[in-house]
Amino acid sequence: MTPNARISAAIALLDALESAPRRPADAVANDFFRARRFIGGGDRRAVADRAWGVVRERARLDWHLDHVGAAPTGRLLMAAHMMLVEGGGLAGVEAAFNGGQYAEGPLSGDERRLLAKIEGRPYLHPRMDEATRLNLPEWALPGLRARFGEALPEAAAGLEGSAPLDLRVNLLRTTRDAAAQALAAEGIPTTPTPLSPWGLRVADRRPVLATQAFADGLIEIQDEGSQLIALLADARPGMKVADYCAGAAGKTLAMAATMGNRGRIAALDVSAPRLTGAAKRLRRAGVDNAETHLLEAGDRWVKRRAATFDRVLVDAPCTGTGTWRRNPDARLRTTLSDYDELITKQRAILDRAASLVRPGGKLIYATCSVLPGEDEEQVRDFLGHHADFTAVPLAEAWAEAGMDGSPPGQGQHMALAPHSHGTDGFFAAVLRRQA
């Protein structure tokens, strides 16, 4: 594809995203490219990168277009991005929108007039409100300010930056050094992650899923912060463990490794498709001490197994604010109403999962959110209603999990963020049930 054809395809992808505002962008993109198999791998990445660049900057681009009276069409969003973010001018947009083969049609008179008003304006305009300037949704600003304080601008920049590709080595099949060598032999250099003893980091985008190392179950894609949550669970050989919101079983896989495939893990979720995917991953990784169970209305599985698990991990559904650098569309799709609904759902899930923990066992509550309402405040509310649970300070939980050195942070809980730890934004609290 020519550069201009890529721009045109990226605009078509933006229009597809706009037509399905409540669907995750990656799902829309998968359908988009599946219907256009003529777009090769390199062109697909280039088209997606252009579209994601616009999505990442959407709030600011909308602000500029609104201030000149323009509706945010895919064409105008792309043109504004080329001018304001990429540093080009109106002449460059007109050259790209030239009506040539596979290129966008020429700018209309109205489009040219509106874009002319934008040309030369500072991208971070002094009249922008704080939320737009920081590229944050207004509803999340109070919680983010409460979490980060004076470091909010730095934290906001971290949440809109690019994310590395982290891998977790499957210790049931190999070692970190051996996995790194296997990947290097396939042309993918890696470096050890600084915090997780299982992790490898890939500096740029590489086709990891196409490697023999992945096919052989030597590695899984998993952010370093997510790996640390699995480590804090302190799942040991012979234990009985429940992964309550298992999803695709990323943390189930990690805990199976710390257990040496000895003991039992129950991977629980409300989504049958996610559990189907989980079962495939477990087979590829060589995990044979795990079972999956679909949680359905009226299900008595939890009640029948009350107070029988040594460890219960609750990776609760959340706003995903800590993953905005990977999922920039989520900051546009998620609303205050979604946040309020999730708070209620998290509270119910935590109460139900806690009933599985045996006396002396541990409950690990985790989110990929950086909002206190989903994190510390949920833990505080839970402890206020469950006198038989106490919080294990982070340093103590870190040491009990056999980790060397100091934990990432101080205080009762682990709170990670891109700008301070180089991971996605994660929260984890370890709660012990009194014996």
Solvent accessible surface area in square Angstrom, and as a share of the most:
residue,aa,sasa,rsa
1,M,89,0.40
2,T,78,0.46
3,P,101,0.64
4,N,39,0.20
5,A,5,0.04
6,R,78,0.28
7,I,9,0.05
8,S,20,0.13
9,A,13,0.10
10,A,0,0.00
11,I,5,0.03
12,A,37,0.29
13,L,0,0.00
14,L,12,0.06
15,D,72,0.37
16,A,28,0.22
17,L,24,0.12
18,E,95,0.42
19,S,93,0.60
20,A,24,0.19
21,P,84,0.53
22,R,147,0.54
23,R,106,0.39
24,P,63,0.40
25,A,6,0.04
26,D,85,0.44
27,A,29,0.22
28,V,9,0.05
29,A,6,0.05
30,N,84,0.43
31,D,61,0.31
32,F,10,0.04
33,F,16,0.07
34,R,127,0.46
35,A,78,0.60
36,R,76,0.28
37,R,180,0.66
38,F,160,0.67
39,I,3,0.01
40,G,37,0.35
41,G,34,0.33
42,G,39,0.38
43,D,24,0.12
44,R,86,0.31
45,R,124,0.45
46,A,26,0.20
47,V,0,0.00
48,A,11,0.09
49,D,72,0.37
50,R,66,0.24
51,A,0,0.00
52,W,58,0.20
53,G,19,0.18
54,V,1,0.00
55,V,11,0.06
56,R,52,0.19
57,E,23,0.10
58,R,35,0.13
59,A,32,0.25
60,R,18,0.06
61,L,0,0.00
62,D,44,0.23
63,W,26,0.09
64,H,0,0.00
65,L,1,0.01
66,D,101,0.52
67,H,83,0.37
68,V,16,0.09
69,G,67,0.65
70,A,8,0.06
71,A,66,0.51
72,P,56,0.35
73,T,66,0.38
74,G,6,0.06
75,R,53,0.19
76,L,8,0.04
77,L,6,0.03
78,M,0,0.00
79,A,0,0.00
80,A,0,0.00
81,H,17,0.07
82,M,20,0.09
83,M,12,0.05
84,L,21,0.10
85,V,58,0.33
86,E,85,0.38
87,G,64,0.62
88,G,43,0.41
89,G,26,0.25
90,L,7,0.04
91,A,78,0.60
92,G,38,0.36
93,V,1,0.00
94,E,59,0.26
95,A,63,0.49
96,A,8,0.06
97,F,3,0.01
98,N,78,0.40
99,G,42,0.41
100,G,36,0.35
101,Q,146,0.65
102,Y,161,0.61
103,A,19,0.15
104,E,24,0.11
105,G,32,0.31
106,P,92,0.58
107,L,26,0.13
108,S,56,0.36
109,G,62,0.59
110,D,89,0.46
111,E,26,0.12
112,R,111,0.40
113,R,120,0.44
114,L,19,0.10
115,L,0,0.00
116,A,47,0.36
117,K,104,0.44
118,I,0,0.00
119,E,84,0.38
120,G,78,0.75
121,R,52,0.19
122,P,74,0.46
123,Y,40,0.15
124,L,97,0.48
125,H,22,0.10
126,P,116,0.73
127,R,162,0.59
128,M,8,0.03
129,D,68,0.35
130,E,60,0.27
131,A,5,0.04
132,T,17,0.10
133,R,98,0.36
134,L,20,0.10
135,N,1,0.00
136,L,5,0.02
137,P,21,0.14
138,E,116,0.52
139,W,48,0.17
140,A,2,0.01
141,L,10,0.05
142,P,85,0.53
143,G,21,0.20
144,L,0,0.00
145,R,102,0.37
146,A,79,0.61
147,R,46,0.17
148,F,28,0.12
149,G,37,0.36
150,E,175,0.78
151,A,39,0.30
152,L,6,0.03
153,P,78,0.49
154,E,102,0.46
155,A,1,0.01
156,A,2,0.02
157,A,56,0.44
158,G,17,0.16
159,L,2,0.01
160,E,30,0.13
161,G,29,0.28
162,S,101,0.65
163,A,34,0.26
164,P,29,0.18
165,L,34,0.17
166,D,1,0.01
167,L,0,0.00
168,R,2,0.01
169,V,0,0.00
170,N,2,0.01
171,L,79,0.39
172,L,52,0.26
173,R,113,0.41
174,T,22,0.13
175,T,79,0.46
176,R,60,0.22
177,D,104,0.54
178,A,44,0.34
179,A,0,0.00
180,A,26,0.20
181,Q,123,0.55
182,A,33,0.25
183,L,0,0.00
184,A,58,0.45
185,A,90,0.70
186,E,74,0.33
187,G,46,0.44
188,I,4,0.02
189,P,80,0.51
190,T,28,0.16
191,T,82,0.47
192,P,87,0.55
193,T,6,0.03
194,P,102,0.64
195,L,50,0.25
196,S,1,0.01
197,P,63,0.40
198,W,10,0.03
199,G,0,0.00
200,L,2,0.01
201,R,47,0.17
202,V,1,0.01
203,A,100,0.77
204,D,74,0.38
205,R,146,0.53
206,R,83,0.30
207,P,91,0.57
208,V,3,0.02
209,L,113,0.56
210,A,87,0.68
211,T,8,0.05
212,Q,108,0.48
213,A,3,0.02
214,F,32,0.13
215,A,58,0.45
216,D,66,0.34
217,G,1,0.01
218,L,32,0.16
219,I,0,0.00
220,E,5,0.02
221,I,74,0.38
222,Q,15,0.07
223,D,15,0.08
224,E,0,0.00
225,G,0,0.00
226,S,9,0.06
227,Q,0,0.00
228,L,0,0.00
229,I,0,0.00
230,A,0,0.00
231,L,15,0.08
232,L,2,0.01
233,A,0,0.00
234,D,13,0.07
235,A,3,0.03
236,R,112,0.41
237,P,63,0.40
238,G,60,0.57
239,M,28,0.13
240,K,75,0.32
241,V,0,0.00
242,A,0,0.00
243,D,1,0.01
244,Y,10,0.04
245,C,27,0.16
246,A,10,0.08
247,G,14,0.13
248,A,46,0.36
249,A,0,0.00
250,G,18,0.18
251,K,20,0.09
252,T,0,0.00
253,L,2,0.01
254,A,0,0.00
255,M,0,0.00
256,A,0,0.00
257,A,13,0.10
258,T,43,0.25
259,M,0,0.00
260,G,28,0.27
261,N,37,0.19
262,R,144,0.53
263,G,25,0.24
264,R,110,0.40
265,I,1,0.00
266,A,2,0.02
267,A,0,0.00
268,L,0,0.00
269,D,9,0.05
270,V,108,0.62
271,S,20,0.13
272,A,51,0.39
273,P,105,0.66
274,R,114,0.42
275,L,12,0.06
276,T,77,0.45
277,G,27,0.26
278,A,0,0.00
279,A,29,0.22
280,K,118,0.50
281,R,47,0.17
282,L,11,0.05
283,R,163,0.59
284,R,62,0.23
285,A,2,0.02
286,G,28,0.27
287,V,15,0.08
288,D,109,0.56
289,N,4,0.02
290,A,22,0.17
291,E,83,0.37
292,T,53,0.31
293,H,49,0.22
294,L,54,0.27
295,L,20,0.10
296,E,111,0.50
297,A,111,0.86
298,G,77,0.74
299,D,35,0.18
300,R,121,0.44
301,W,21,0.07
302,V,3,0.02
303,K,135,0.57
304,R,175,0.64
305,R,78,0.28
306,A,48,0.37
307,A,44,0.34
308,T,58,0.34
309,F,4,0.02
310,D,24,0.13
311,R,12,0.04
312,V,0,0.00
313,L,1,0.00
314,V,0,0.00
315,D,37,0.19
316,A,5,0.04
317,P,48,0.30
318,C,24,0.15
319,T,9,0.05
320,G,10,0.09
321,T,0,0.00
322,G,0,0.00
323,T,19,0.11
324,W,1,0.00
325,R,14,0.05
326,R,88,0.32
327,N,58,0.30
328,P,7,0.05
329,D,16,0.09
330,A,10,0.08
331,R,10,0.04
332,L,75,0.37
333,R,62,0.23
334,T,20,0.11
335,T,57,0.33
336,L,93,0.46
337,S,65,0.42
338,D,29,0.15
339,Y,42,0.16
340,D,74,0.38
341,E,113,0.51
342,L,28,0.14
343,I,25,0.13
344,T,87,0.51
345,K,105,0.44
346,Q,0,0.00
347,R,96,0.35
348,A,62,0.48
349,I,30,0.15
350,L,2,0.01
351,D,62,0.32
352,R,107,0.39
353,A,0,0.00
354,A,3,0.03
355,S,44,0.29
356,L,0,0.00
357,V,0,0.00
358,R,82,0.30
359,P,69,0.44
360,G,22,0.21
361,G,0,0.00
362,K,5,0.02
363,L,0,0.00
364,I,0,0.00
365,Y,0,0.00
366,A,0,0.00
367,T,0,0.00
368,C,33,0.20
369,S,0,0.00
370,V,0,0.00
371,L,4,0.02
372,P,17,0.11
373,G,10,0.09
374,E,0,0.00
375,D,0,0.00
376,E,46,0.21
377,E,82,0.37
378,Q,4,0.02
379,V,2,0.01
380,R,152,0.55
381,D,43,0.22
382,F,6,0.02
383,L,49,0.24
384,G,66,0.63
385,H,136,0.61
386,H,40,0.18
387,A,93,0.72
388,D,50,0.26
389,F,8,0.03
390,T,67,0.39
391,A,21,0.16
392,V,5,0.03
393,P,53,0.34
394,L,3,0.02
395,A,63,0.49
396,E,76,0.34
397,A,1,0.01
398,W,8,0.03
399,A,67,0.52
400,E,54,0.24
401,A,23,0.18
402,G,61,0.59
403,M,27,0.12
404,D,132,0.68
405,G,69,0.66
406,S,95,0.61
407,P,25,0.16
408,P,9,0.06
409,G,37,0.35
410,Q,174,0.77
411,G,51,0.49
412,Q,82,0.36
413,H,36,0.16
414,M,0,0.00
415,A,37,0.29
416,L,1,0.00
417,A,4,0.03
418,P,13,0.08
419,H,52,0.23
420,S,65,0.42
421,H,47,0.21
422,G,28,0.27
423,T,0,0.00
424,D,3,0.02
425,G,0,0.00
426,F,14,0.06
427,F,0,0.00
428,A,1,0.01
429,A,0,0.00
430,V,5,0.03
431,L,0,0.00
432,R,69,0.25
433,R,52,0.19
434,Q,98,0.44
435,A,123,0.95
